[in-house]
Amino acid sequence: MKHNRLFRSLAFGLLAAASLVACKESEENYTPYTNWEARNAAWYLQVTDSARTAIAQAKAQYGDQWEDHCQWRQLKSLLKQQNAGGLYTDSICVRILGRGTGYSPTFSDSVRLNFRGWLMPATYKRINAQGVQVDSLMQEVFTQTYYGSYNPETAVPSLMAVSATVPGFSTALQYMREGDDWLVYIPQQLGYGATAKDVIPAYSTLQFRLSLVAAYPTGSGVPKWY
């Protein structure tokens, strides 16, 4: 409970700071990326708080079987020392949508997966048909292997090396099993950090839906199509 109160206090403070800066911006200068770093930090802290709260409640109710009754996971980056303390941004947060039972890839393996990636929710200003400016809360998609609602029967999985992805992404893949379907939240420290990447602004928290279709152990040969 002490940790939950601390995380909520930090989240409130970051959100308040982000709001104060945003309010100082004129309407003409406002963009969805105003005060982006602080807002992304606050959003990821909220996600972390949700994960920690759900996990703590499941452990209190179900004990050692908590994982069978909780969708949330907090997974420390495999590039970090596992048996030492660290920051909450050393970990990704995961919400499990579907569970698989197949092979779990390693860092040197290749995978085929369906995915969609979003930036954090942001307010976009637009003019409606009546000429009135309205604010819309949206999440911008920056990459995807499918369109519309996810349908594994029609989606076209992408082939990639686990080692070719950012630390948060590769950590998620190495905890997944073939058939898993996850929502993954990656802090900017385990993403692209201070570097902008294509349409992804610097300091972005990344959200992905990852569906692991197949994994290929190193040296097993990767088929051209799955």
Salt bridges, closest charged atoms under 4 A:
GLU27 OE1 - LYS125 NZ 3.24
ASP49 OD2 - ARG8 NE 3.40
ASP90 OD1 - LYS80 NZ 3.72
ASP135 OD1 - LYS125 NZ 3.24
ASP181 OD2 - ARG209 NH2 2.59
